[in-house]
Structure formats: C-alpha cells, structure tokens
Amino acid sequence: MRWRPAYLVCLLPLATNTVTGQTVADLAVVENRVKETVLGSVPSSTTVSSYRTSLQANGSWADINYASTAQTNWAPLGHLDRLRILCRAYAHPSGTLYQDAGLLADILKAYEWWIADDPQSTNWYYNQIASPQGLGECMVLIKSQLSSSRMTSGLARVQRAYVARSTNSGTNTGQNRVDRAIAGIYRGVAAGSTSITADAFLAISDTILVTTAEGIQRDGSFLQHGAQLYNQGYGSLFISNTLKWAAMSKETGFAFSESQRRILADYLLDGTRWMNRGQMIDYTASGRGISRKSQSANGSGLASLATTTSTVIPSYRTAELDSLRASVTAANATGSADPHFPIREPSISGVAISPPGTGRPAMPR
C-alpha cells in the first residue's frame, strides 16, 4: 500500500481527539439527520395495526418470550423491533398515524413495559449494544412526548452501551466501539446534550486510524477479535457505520477530520476492494461470518459505500470510487462479475496506479 501522510496524524494517541466547537445548532442538524434516517419509509399500516391489536394491556406481546436469556436470536429484542415500527408510524409526517394520540398511548405502554421488565440476555451484545441502540432510536423519535421520569429511565438503559473512551480494550475496540458510540449518539440526541453527542462521535473517530491493534491495518486489512481477518463482517460494518456517521456529522462541529475521512476511503479502496469480485468479498475475510447466510452476495453493498465515500470526501480518489461503484452495480444487476471489467484504472490525478504487489496490497480480488 502507498504510505499516505494522513496516516501520520492518526497514529497519535487517542487523547489528541478533543471536544471543540460543537453548538446547539450543530446538534439540531445531527438530530434532524438522525431522525430522517431512523424514520425511513412509512411503516405498513397492516403491520402497525397488527402490533397494536396484539399489544396487551400491560404493554407486552403474548407471543414474545421475555424470559429468554438466549445467546443468539434473543426473543425479547423483538419487542424493541415492534416498538420502533410503532414509533416510526407515529413520527413520520407522511403517515396516516402521524402524532396519533391513540398510537402514542400504545407506544408509551410498550415503552414502560420494556423499562420495567428489563429483560436480559447472557450475551453482552444484546444488553450493551442491540437493546440500547433499539431503545435509543425510539427515544429520538418520541423525545418530545416523554415525561421527565420516562426520559431519565430510558436514558439509563441506553447508557448501558457506554464505555469511557480511555478504555481501548475488551469490547470497546474496532466495530464494537463504534456500535457502543452509535447508542451514545442516540442518547445524546434524545437528551439534547452536545457533550454526550460529541463524546460519542469522538469514540467513533478514535477508531479511524491505521493501527497494529484491532482495526485498520497498514495493508488495508481489518482485524477484530485479535488477529482475525475481518474485512467482511466486522470490517464491512465498520466502514458502513463510520461512513454513515461521517455523513451525519458533515459540516458540523462533530465532523471527522479530513485525514480520517481519507483513511476510510483508503481502507475501502486499498483493502476491501482487492478482496472483492462481483458481489462477493473473499470468504477467508469473513471470520465466523462464513457460516452465515448470503455470503455469496456479501459485497453487494460496496457500490453504495463508494457513493457515500464520494460524498464524505469529495474529489478524493474519485476515479477509483467510480470504478468500484460501476463494477459492483453491474454485478448486482447481472448476478455475476464481468471478467472483462477493468480491475484498476490507468491513472488517478495523472499518477499511474501500481498493480497488486508493486505498491498496492497483493490481495485476491
């Protein structure tokens, strides 16, 4: 891989990332962007009606096993999935149930049930990432309808994702750290706190560096759970989430530095791209994800990532991003890779691109 001067900045200690310049106006911009993303499309009226009809008087659903403590496919998480759909229906301006009082009453019953019952899994991930993120999304959408006590109790649940930035070990590294920070952003937005939101964005920015620990390596690979190659799985989630929040914070006081945004582009183009062919990222870069479904199309999202990268860091390695987007888009349309599609461009900004093994990572594509 070519050595890029930007890396020199990001190899400095984490303490060099400081909270500066965030304003209430910046928080409002991020809140609006978060809401727009969380809302998505208007939920199906049939689905919403079904969840409301089956909701019990105490705010639970009879078909969910709240006593489950399962390590995988943890049933109680379904409660938050349903609550999130009800919140989207309530908060979506284009929906027929927008700010409907009856729907809000159902939402608050389900919200209070979750807080009071407090189901727990034996898997830390559900307790400290999945549940806080799910509840945090709901709180962002209905924050203005939550009483002080409901807000306080909800924020306490979401805060279970929090680990101080000074802890760079255990489950607070790489993509796991990013996941915890995402819950932190929801907590900050729901609480109307610039400081909580800033700390969460900084926790993400701490991961955007080239390192010998878990995360992005100098050869463009991504390691998680020790020295396991994970450009697919953890690494795919990492680039997707960091790019997403780079876009969310763009042109605000929470924004990542230009050098960090360049590192994300470099990671995508100098690492994962060379492990990709058509819709597929090399199986050997999937870690334990190799046993999961849809591995034959695990690289299909690289086209949209290339687009987001161009938005996040305009005019940087544009030709390569365009080429990646075109090749994956074509593969998504046909279901197979074009053997004649150019793997590398003749030049970028007038500088010839070296083939794998002569300045680029010699990785299978």
Secondary structure, 3 states (H helix, E strand, C coil): CCCCCHHHHHCCCHHHCCCCCCCHHHHHHHHHHHHHHHHCCCCCHHHHHHHHHHECCCCCECCCCCCCCCCCCCCCHHHHHHHHHHHHHHHCCCCCCCCCHHHHHHHHHHHHHHHHHCCCCCCHHHHHHHHHHHHHHHHHHHHHHCCHHHHHHHHHHHHHHCCCCCCCCCCCCHHHHHHHHHHHHHHHHHHCCHHHHHHHHHHHHCCCCECCCCEECCCCCEEECCCEECCCCHHHHHHHHHHHHHHHCCCCCCCCCHHHHHHHHHHHHHCHHHHEECCEECHHHCHHHHHCCCHHHCCCCHHHHHHHHHHHCCCCCHHHHHHHHHHHHHHHHHCCCCCCCCCCCCEECCEECCCECCCECCCCC
